[in-house]
Amino acid sequence: MSALLYLALLVAAPTVRSQAIQDSRCYLMNGGAVESFFIGEDTPVGSIIGTLSVNGEPEDESGNISLKLQERGAAVGIAPGTKNLTLLRVLDREEKLGPSSVYVNVRCDRRHTADPSFVIPVSVRVWDVNDNAPVWSGAPYRARVSELSAVGARVAAATATDPDQPGPHATVHYSVLPGPHSEYIKFLHELDSTLVIAKPLDYERVHNLTLNLRARDAGTPPRYNDTTLYVEVLDADDQNPKFEHEHYVAVIPDDAQDGTELETNPGPIKAWDQDEGINAPLVFSASGPGAERLRVSRDTGRLAATAMLLENLPLTVVLKAMQVDNPDRYALATVSVRRRVGRGASAAVELEPGSSMVTPGVTATAEQKEIKFTRKEYVARLPEDAAVGTLVLTLNTSPHTDRPLQFYVSERSFLEKFAINSLGEVLLRKSLDYETAATYYYQVMVTDGATNDTASLNITVDNVNEWEPRFRYPLYEFRADLDSEQDGLNGQSGASTGLIKVGQLDVYDGDAQDSVTLTLRGLHAPFFYVNAAGELFLRGEAVASLNTTVLHLVATAHDSGAPPRQSSVPVAVHVSGAGLGAEVTSAGASGVLATFVVALVLLALAVCALLIYICTVRRRIPKGDPTTDKLSSGVVAATSGSLQSVSAGATTILDSTSSLDIRQEQNNVKHSQRGPGKSKVAPSPPEAISGAERTAGAGALMSDHIAGAAGRSGVAWPSTVIPARVKKLSWDDNRHTEANDRDSVAEATNPALAEHMNLTVYF
């Protein structure tokens, strides 16, 4: 019985283990440990975020698992009886309306078992959508600008920010909406919030500007926000005063006395400042020949007669109205003073004798025609490079008269550039410059001494393309740190567009109306972008392909003149950064390694060549060479003989019985090569030989001590090194006298002297 029970248990055990292994409830289907979901921040509340991929069925009655959140008050929840994760609160990437991410734990329990619960982490992250429009800072905007402000002058800065995450949704583009006066103001660049003047202002035409500004992001669809800019144009002293009429006529009544006020036609004398915003007060005065005879009120311009005037008529003077605050601003008009003679239709007018404006003795009548300009306005155009002396135009008058005419101009500055001769020809006196003054406007008066007339003169200077664009520096060198630039631009519009600002190219054209366009050329030019303001940017997509730390390109500036001109400047950009540094460092290390390998190869080749050369030279030396034999015999003598150390003077102890006669040594070579015998007294010095014999035997004949390696002394010396005269040193005689000293030096061939010496040393 027990055996049967044991067998049953063995059969049932694998089944129980397989069921335990197959129970995968509460496990994630994909084998992961965390569930992650991504939703947009505009997802409405109540939407299903996603479905948990958990094994098992969580139905209320028939389900085999149960799911619930451990956190309370979470922004997400699980619908009862389902695996669906539902949004319960608003999520916001900018965290203004809700959290930007949610992390919760889902508890899964296996029903009908005592197994512990499973905890499944769930992550819900929110991606940014274009749900915010740009917001203006400090709107609406107000600015005050002088009418003399140049084109391109800064008006104000209207900045807008987008609260969306950095990227296209937060990139702000600026524009001025079309409308009245919108042509006067513009943004410097669509990505720049600086407002500048686009067209010259004129207070006399418009006092205030109202413009609508728009800030738009780069989302899809884009969102925008509008605001208003109010610009007050400030009047500047750019206009001359003006008389109500250009010519007045004053008639002296019959009962006129000194101080009588004169009435003028066609109306009273009146002048005002054309700068309405300034409206400077004016003072009046008269000028010209005889002006002292007419009294002019300084404040009102009213005329009064003097005693001198009553005696000297007629009179024509120039009336001047000048601003008090600016003497360079004034207006001119003419006044003719006449006496009425009788009441008929005609009246005689007596010309002033001695006046420079009339010919003495000439009398004019009322029937005489007055001098007139053929036009009320003369217009001329002149290029700025016109030569001095050029005829600008001719001021024609009618009727034709032989009397000399005189011309007056409203401003003294006319004479700086122009001149008028007696024929009415306006000539160029000095070179023009469009950039200094583009127009000249004057009032011109002509008189024949009796009558006069005025007209306006308008001279326009045409621009000539005299200047080529000029860069501020002959060479531009910038440094760009990719890491710092990317970090600094993370929250700005530049990062979203993939542009990294490198520097500024400053270019200027001396021709005022010319616009300058910048272009880039060179090997690395595709890596860069330059805008109309001269700002140089490195394209973000080009960073990955950089393989050098120095980028070279050429910036070229083209102007819009006719004919167009251009100039160029080299630009060098030093790029650094973590990613780039690794590539460049790797490239540099590879270059150093390659250089080292090449050096090793060259060194090995040099060693091999040297070895081959040595072997070749050794093979070429024959075995019977005398030099080799001498070296060999020297080695044998050094090893077999009993060598004795001597001094640097090459002193050798020689056998006294040995003969140094070279001829005798040749015959006794075999005997001298025997083993060493008894020591004997040193022989006499060798006999002197002739030069021929010495030459014949040098290097070939040796004594028995020289040729034999086993001689008595053990040292072999060449015979040529032994001098013919030697000094004898002896110690067998204790008495030394001066005679002995003199006899100590003797011939080496004296045999009698050698018999009395036991030891002789030769030097």
DOMAR-338553 format. One record per residue (C-alpha): residue in one letter; x, z, y. Coordinates in steps of 0.2 Angstrom, whole numbers, padded with zeros to 4 digits, always signed. Last residue first. Layout:
// DOMAR-338553
AXZY
...
END
This chain:
// DOMAR-338553
F+0573-0135+0284
Y+0586-0133+0270
V+0591-0117+0262
T+0609-0115+0254
L+0614-0102+0242
N+0631-0099+0233
M+0641-0108+0247
H+0660-0111+0245
E+0658-0127+0235
A+0645-0135+0247
L+0658-0136+0261
A+0670-0146+0251
P+0656-0159+0246
N+0652-0164+0264
T+0637-0176+0262
A+0624-0165+0272
E+0635-0166+0287
A+0639-0149+0295
V+0630-0136+0306
S+0637-0119+0301
D+0654-0125+0307
R+0649-0120+0325
D+0643-0104+0320
N+0659-0101+0310
A+0669-0105+0325
E+0659-0092+0335
T+0662-0079+0322
H+0653-0072+0308
R+0661-0060+0296
N+0651-0055+0281
D+0654-0070+0271
D+0643-0072+0256
W+0627-0072+0267
S+0625-0091+0270
L+0613-0101+0281
K+0617-0120+0283
K+0608-0130+0296
V+0603-0148+0291
R+0608-0165+0297
A+0601-0181+0287
P+0583-0173+0286
I+0574-0172+0270
V+0556-0179+0272
T+0561-0196+0265
S+0567-0190+0249
P+0549-0185+0244
W+0548-0167+0238
A+0544-0161+0221
V+0542-0142+0218
G+0545-0134+0201
S+0562-0128+0206
R+0571-0132+0190
G+0562-0148+0187
A+0546-0149+0176
A+0536-0162+0187
G+0551-0174+0187
A+0551-0187+0200
I+0555-0176+0215
H+0566-0163+0208
D+0576-0177+0198
S+0577-0186+0215
M+0564-0199+0220
L+0563-0218+0222
A+0547-0227+0226
G+0539-0220+0243
A+0555-0225+0252
G+0568-0234+0241
A+0568-0251+0250
T+0566-0243+0267
R+0579-0231+0265
E+0591-0244+0257
A+0587-0255+0272
G+0590-0241+0285
S+0607-0237+0277
I+0609-0221+0267
A+0615-0205+0272
E+0622-0195+0258
P+0611-0181+0252
P+0615-0163+0256
S+0627-0154+0244
P+0619-0147+0228
A+0612-0129+0227
V+0622-0117+0216
K+0615-0117+0199
S+0600-0110+0190
K+0600-0112+0171
G+0589-0125+0163
P+0571-0131+0167
G+0563-0143+0155
R+0569-0161+0155
Q+0562-0174+0168
S+0579-0174+0177
H+0587-0182+0162
K+0574-0197+0161
V+0576-0200+0180
N+0595-0201+0179
N+0598-0219+0183
Q+0586-0219+0198
E+0592-0202+0203
Q+0610-0209+0205
R+0604-0222+0217
I+0594-0210+0227
D+0608-0198+0229
L+0600-0181+0230
S+0611-0174+0216
S+0606-0158+0207
T+0620-0146+0203
S+0615-0134+0217
D+0597-0134+0211
L+0585-0134+0225
I+0575-0120+0233
T+0562-0129+0244
T+0557-0125+0262
A+0541-0136+0268
G+0542-0128+0285
A+0525-0120+0282
S+0534-0108+0271
V+0536-0109+0252
S+0526-0103+0237
Q+0534-0106+0221
L+0526-0117+0208
S+0531-0115+0189
G+0527-0132+0183
S+0513-0138+0172
T+0498-0137+0183
A+0505-0143+0200
A+0516-0156+0192
V+0501-0163+0183
V+0491-0163+0199
G+0504-0172+0208
S+0506-0184+0194
S+0488-0189+0196
L+0488-0190+0215
K+0503-0201+0213
D+0495-0212+0200
T+0479-0214+0210
T+0489-0220+0225
P+0499-0231+0215
D+0483-0240+0208
G+0484-0243+0190
K+0465-0239+0186
P+0458-0251+0199
I+0446-0245+0213
R+0430-0256+0213
R+0420-0245+0202
R+0423-0230+0213
V+0416-0240+0228
T+0400-0245+0219
C+0397-0227+0213
I+0399-0221+0231
Y+0387-0235+0238
I+0374-0231+0225
L+0374-0213+0229
L+0372-0216+0248
A+0358-0228+0245
C+0349-0215+0234
V+0351-0202+0248
A+0345-0214+0261
L+0329-0218+0251
A+0326-0200+0248
L+0327-0196+0266
L+0315-0211+0270
V+0302-0205+0258
L+0303-0187+0265
A+0300-0193+0282
V+0285-0203+0277
V+0278-0188+0268
F+0280-0178+0284
T+0272-0191+0295
A+0257-0192+0283
L+0255-0173+0284
V+0256-0173+0303
G+0243-0186+0304
S+0231-0178+0291
A+0233-0162+0301
G+0228-0171+0317
A+0213-0179+0309
S+0208-0162+0302
T+0210-0155+0319
V+0200-0169+0327
E+0186-0166+0315
A+0186-0148+0316
G+0187-0148+0335
L+0172-0160+0336
G+0161-0148+0327
A+0167-0133+0337
G+0168-0141+0354
S+0180-0150+0366
V+0178-0166+0375
H+0191-0172+0389
V+0182-0186+0399
A+0193-0199+0408
V+0186-0210+0421
P+0194-0226+0429
V+0187-0232+0446
S+0179-0248+0450
S+0174-0258+0466
Q+0160-0270+0470
R+0154-0282+0483
P+0138-0292+0484
P+0137-0307+0496
A+0125-0303+0503
G+0123-0284+0501
S+0115-0274+0486
D+0131-0265+0482
H+0139-0264+0465
A+0149-0248+0459
T+0159-0249+0443
A+0164-0234+0432
V+0177-0237+0419
L+0179-0228+0402
H+0190-0217+0393
L+0186-0203+0381
V+0198-0190+0376
T+0195-0178+0362
T+0194-0191+0348
N+0183-0195+0333
L+0166-0194+0341
S+0152-0200+0330
A+0142-0184+0330
V+0143-0182+0348
A+0135-0200+0351
E+0117-0194+0348
G+0118-0181+0362
R+0123-0194+0375
L+0136-0188+0388
F+0130-0188+0405
L+0137-0194+0422
E+0127-0190+0438
G+0130-0204+0451
A+0113-0201+0459
A+0106-0218+0451
N+0109-0211+0434
V+0124-0213+0423
Y+0124-0213+0404
F+0138-0211+0392
F+0143-0214+0373
P+0140-0233+0375
A+0155-0233+0388
H+0168-0227+0375
L+0177-0243+0374
G+0175-0248+0392
R+0162-0252+0405
L+0149-0241+0414
T+0137-0246+0428
L+0133-0239+0445
T+0121-0247+0458
V+0123-0244+0476
S+0110-0248+0489
D+0115-0257+0505
Q+0106-0253+0521
A+0120-0243+0529
D+0134-0253+0525
G+0149-0241+0523
D+0145-0239+0505
Y+0148-0222+0497
V+0152-0217+0479
D+0153-0199+0472
L+0153-0199+0453
Q+0147-0182+0447
G+0151-0173+0430
V+0148-0171+0412
K+0130-0167+0410
I+0124-0167+0392
L+0110-0179+0388
G+0099-0178+0372
T+0082-0179+0382
S+0077-0162+0377
A+0094-0154+0381
G+0093-0161+0399
S+0075-0154+0402
Q+0081-0136+0401
G+0080-0122+0389
N+0094-0127+0377
L+0105-0134+0391
G+0117-0119+0393
D+0119-0118+0374
Q+0122-0137+0372
E+0134-0137+0387
S+0143-0122+0380
D+0146-0129+0363
L+0150-0147+0369
D+0163-0141+0381
A+0165-0156+0393
R+0180-0158+0404
F+0180-0172+0418
E+0194-0183+0425
Y+0189-0195+0439
L+0203-0206+0446
P+0204-0215+0464
Y+0193-0201+0471
R+0178-0202+0483
F+0173-0219+0477
R+0171-0233+0489
P+0158-0247+0488
E+0163-0263+0497
W+0161-0264+0516
E+0157-0279+0527
N+0140-0284+0520
V+0133-0290+0536
N+0118-0281+0544
D+0108-0291+0558
V+0108-0283+0575
T+0092-0284+0585
I+0092-0287+0604
N+0076-0283+0613
L+0075-0287+0632
S+0059-0282+0642
A+0054-0290+0657
T+0054-0287+0676
D+0050-0297+0691
N+0056-0298+0709
T+0052-0305+0726
A+0062-0306+0743
G+0080-0304+0738
D+0079-0316+0724
T+0076-0302+0711
V+0077-0300+0692
M+0074-0284+0683
V+0078-0281+0665
Q+0071-0267+0654
Y+0082-0263+0639
Y+0081-0261+0620
Y+0096-0262+0608
T+0093-0262+0589
A+0104-0258+0574
A+0116-0246+0582
T+0131-0238+0574
E+0129-0244+0556
Y+0125-0262+0563
D+0141-0262+0572
L+0143-0274+0587
S+0159-0281+0595
K+0161-0280+0614
R+0156-0291+0629
L+0142-0302+0621
L+0134-0313+0634
V+0117-0313+0641
E+0115-0328+0652
G+0103-0326+0667
L+0112-0339+0678
S+0120-0326+0689
N+0129-0318+0674
I+0123-0305+0662
A+0135-0294+0652
F+0133-0285+0635
K+0141-0271+0624
E+0146-0257+0636
L+0136-0265+0651
F+0120-0261+0642
S+0125-0243+0641
R+0121-0241+0660
E+0103-0242+0656
S+0088-0251+0664
V+0096-0267+0668
Y+0097-0276+0685
F+0099-0295+0688
Q+0103-0303+0704
L+0098-0321+0708
P+0107-0333+0720
R+0096-0345+0730
D+0095-0362+0723
T+0078-0359+0716
H+0069-0364+0700
P+0052-0357+0699
S+0053-0349+0687
T+0065-0338+0677
N+0075-0340+0661
L+0084-0325+0654
T+0096-0334+0642
L+0101-0328+0625
V+0115-0320+0615
L+0129-0331+0620
T+0145-0326+0611
G+0159-0320+0621
V+0165-0308+0608
A+0163-0315+0591
A+0148-0311+0580
D+0151-0299+0565
E+0136-0289+0568
P+0125-0304+0566
L+0113-0307+0582
R+0095-0308+0584
A+0086-0310+0600
V+0070-0306+0608
Y+0065-0308+0626
E+0048-0300+0632
K+0038-0304+0647
R+0043-0322+0646
T+0046-0336+0659
F+0053-0322+0671
K+0045-0323+0688
I+0051-0326+0706
E+0037-0326+0719
K+0030-0342+0726
Q+0031-0344+0745
E+0014-0344+0753
A+0016-0327+0759
T+0031-0332+0769
A+0049-0330+0767
T+0063-0330+0781
V+0081-0333+0777
G+0093-0327+0791
P+0105-0318+0779
T+0103-0323+0761
V+0094-0309+0751
M+0099-0296+0739
S+0115-0291+0747
S+0105-0286+0763
G+0113-0292+0780
P+0096-0296+0787
E+0081-0289+0778
L+0069-0302+0775
E+0054-0304+0786
V+0037-0306+0778
A+0025-0317+0786
A+0007-0314+0781
S-0006-0326+0775
A-0024-0323+0772
G-0026-0316+0790
R-0026-0298+0795
G-0011-0297+0806
V+0007-0294+0800
R+0007-0282+0785
R+0025-0274+0783
R+0032-0274+0766
V+0041-0262+0754
S+0045-0268+0737
V+0047-0255+0723
T+0055-0259+0707
A+0054-0248+0691
L+0067-0240+0680
A+0066-0227+0666
Y+0078-0212+0661
R+0086-0203+0647
D+0104-0201+0649
P+0101-0188+0661
N+0095-0176+0647
D+0086-0160+0652
V+0079-0165+0668
Q+0073-0182+0662
M+0076-0197+0674
A+0063-0208+0683
K+0072-0221+0694
L+0065-0232+0707
V+0075-0248+0711
V+0074-0254+0729
T+0066-0269+0738
L+0065-0268+0757
P+0056-0279+0770
L+0059-0273+0783
N+0071-0264+0795
E+0064-0255+0810
L+0050-0245+0801
L+0063-0241+0787
M+0075-0233+0799
A+0061-0222+0806
T+0057-0216+0788
A+0042-0220+0777
A+0036-0210+0763
L+0035-0213+0744
R+0028-0202+0731
G+0039-0200+0715
T+0030-0183+0711
D+0045-0171+0708
R+0059-0179+0718
S+0048-0186+0732
V+0056-0202+0738
R+0060-0206+0756
L+0065-0224+0759
R+0079-0229+0771
E+0092-0222+0760
A+0087-0235+0747
G+0094-0249+0758
P+0105-0257+0745
G+0100-0250+0728
S+0094-0233+0722
A+0078-0223+0723
S+0075-0206+0715
F+0063-0197+0704
V+0064-0182+0693
L+0056-0180+0676
P+0049-0165+0666
A+0052-0166+0647
N+0037-0171+0636
I+0045-0163+0620
G+0032-0167+0607
E+0026-0182+0616
D+0043-0190+0617
Q+0037-0205+0629
D+0042-0194+0644
W+0031-0198+0659
A+0030-0209+0674
K+0018-0212+0688
I+0019-0221+0705
P+0001-0223+0712
G-0008-0239+0707
P-0007-0258+0708
N-0001-0256+0721
T+0007-0242+0731
E+0001-0231+0746
L+0014-0225+0758
E+0016-0208+0765
T+0020-0207+0783
G+0035-0197+0787
D+0041-0207+0802
Q+0026-0217+0808
A+0015-0230+0802
D+0001-0236+0814
D+0002-0254+0808
P+0001-0249+0789
I+0017-0251+0778
V+0013-0260+0762
A+0020-0253+0746
V+0022-0264+0731
Y+0025-0258+0713
H+0033-0266+0698
E+0035-0260+0680
H+0019-0251+0680
E+0015-0234+0671
F+0033-0230+0671
K+0041-0224+0655
P+0053-0211+0650
N+0066-0215+0636
Q+0063-0211+0618
D+0074-0202+0605
D+0073-0184+0611
A+0067-0178+0595
D+0049-0173+0589
L+0047-0163+0574
V+0038-0170+0559
E+0028-0157+0550
V+0027-0160+0531
Y+0013-0153+0520
L+0016-0155+0501
T+0001-0153+0489
T+0000-0149+0471
D-0004-0157+0455
N-0002-0152+0436
Y+0001-0162+0421
R-0001-0163+0402
P+0005-0177+0392
P-0004-0183+0376
T+0009-0183+0368
G+0021-0172+0377
A+0033-0177+0390
D+0028-0165+0404
R+0020-0170+0421
A+0023-0163+0438
R+0013-0172+0451
L+0015-0171+0470
N+0001-0175+0483
L+0007-0179+0501
T+0001-0174+0518
L+0012-0179+0532
N+0011-0173+0550
H+0015-0181+0567
V+0014-0199+0563
R+0018-0214+0575
E+0026-0206+0590
Y+0035-0194+0578
D+0044-0208+0569
L+0051-0205+0552
P+0064-0216+0543
K+0059-0220+0525
A+0063-0212+0509
I+0066-0194+0515
V+0071-0182+0501
L+0062-0170+0489
T+0073-0161+0476
S+0064-0157+0459
D+0075-0168+0449
L+0070-0176+0432
E+0061-0190+0441
H+0076-0192+0453
L+0078-0189+0471
F+0059-0186+0473
K+0051-0196+0487
I+0045-0195+0505
Y+0040-0208+0518
E+0031-0220+0507
S+0018-0207+0502
H+0012-0208+0520
P-0006-0211+0515
G-0008-0211+0496
P+0001-0215+0480
L+0006-0199+0470
V+0024-0192+0472
S+0032-0190+0455
Y+0041-0177+0445
H+0044-0177+0426
V+0045-0160+0417
T+0052-0158+0400
A+0044-0143+0391
H+0034-0153+0378
P+0048-0164+0375
G+0059-0150+0370
P+0061-0132+0374
Q+0046-0122+0369
D+0031-0123+0380
P+0030-0113+0397
D+0033-0129+0407
T+0042-0126+0424
A+0039-0134+0441
T+0051-0134+0456
A+0047-0142+0473
A+0063-0142+0483
A+0062-0147+0501
V+0066-0161+0514
R+0083-0166+0509
A+0090-0181+0519
G+0091-0197+0509
V+0086-0208+0524
A+0092-0199+0540
S+0083-0186+0549
L+0080-0191+0567
E+0061-0187+0566
S+0066-0169+0562
V+0058-0162+0547
R+0047-0146+0544
A+0042-0142+0527
R+0027-0134+0518
Y+0024-0133+0499
P+0008-0128+0490
A+0015-0121+0478
G+0027-0107+0476
S+0033-0112+0458
W+0022-0126+0451
V+0017-0124+0433
P+0019-0138+0420
A+0004-0139+0408
N+0003-0129+0392
D-0004-0134+0375
N+0009-0146+0370
V+0011-0140+0352
D+0024-0128+0345
W+0026-0124+0327
V+0019-0108+0320
R+0026-0099+0305
V+0016-0090+0291
S+0027-0080+0278
V+0019-0073+0263
P+0028-0060+0252
I+0020-0058+0235
V+0018-0040+0228
F+0014-0038+0209
S+0004-0023+0204
P+0008-0013+0188
D+0001-0017+0171
A-0013-0006+0165
T-0023-0021+0160
H-0041-0026+0162
R-0038-0036+0178
R-0020-0041+0183
D-0017-0035+0201
C-0010-0046+0215
R-0005-0038+0231
V-0001-0050+0246
N+0012-0044+0258
V+0012-0051+0276
Y+0024-0060+0288
V+0016-0068+0303
S+0024-0079+0317
S+0022-0083+0335
P+0011-0068+0338
G-0004-0070+0350
L-0011-0076+0367
K+0006-0076+0376
E+0018-0076+0361
E+0025-0093+0367
R+0022-0100+0349
D+0004-0094+0350
L-0007-0088+0335
V-0025-0084+0338
R-0033-0071+0326
L-0041-0071+0309
L-0033-0086+0301
T-0038-0088+0283
L-0027-0088+0267
N-0037-0096+0253
K-0034-0089+0235
T-0052-0085+0233
G-0065-0071+0227
P-0065-0063+0244
A-0056-0074+0258
I-0038-0068+0261
G-0033-0063+0278
V-0022-0068+0293
A-0018-0060+0309
A-0015-0043+0301
G-0026-0028+0305
R-0021-0018+0290
E-0006-0023+0279
Q-0007-0023+0260
L-0017-0038+0258
K-0028-0042+0244
L-0029-0052+0228
S-0038-0048+0211
I-0034-0056+0194
N-0044-0061+0179
G-0059-0068+0187
S-0076-0068+0179
E-0085-0056+0191
D-0077-0058+0209
E-0067-0073+0206
P-0048-0071+0208
E-0042-0083+0194
G-0025-0083+0188
N-0008-0090+0192
V-0004-0089+0211
S-0001-0104+0222
L-0009-0096+0237
T-0020-0108+0247
G-0017-0113+0265
I-0021-0109+0283
I-0039-0110+0281
S-0047-0110+0298
G-0057-0095+0305
V-0048-0095+0322
P-0043-0112+0328
T-0026-0120+0325
D-0019-0124+0342
E-0002-0115+0337
G+0001-0127+0324
I+0003-0121+0306
F+0017-0119+0294
F+0015-0109+0277
S+0027-0100+0266
E+0024-0091+0249
V+0039-0081+0243
A+0046-0078+0225
G+0046-0095+0218
G+0042-0102+0201
N+0031-0116+0207
M+0016-0108+0200
L+0019-0091+0208
Y+0016-0077+0195
C+0001-0065+0197
R-0005-0070+0179
S+0009-0077+0168
D+0003-0069+0152
Q+0012-0081+0140
I+0027-0069+0136
A+0015-0055+0132
Q+0005-0066+0121
S+0021-0072+0112
R+0027-0054+0109
V+0010-0049+0101
T+0010-0064+0090
P+0028-0061+0084
A+0023-0043+0080
A+0007-0047+0069
V+0016-0054+0054
L+0029-0040+0053
L+0015-0027+0055
A+0006-0035+0041
L+0021-0035+0030
Y+0023-0016+0033
L+0005-0013+0029
L+0007-0022+0012
A+0022-0012+0008
S+0014+0004+0012
M+0000+0000+0000
END
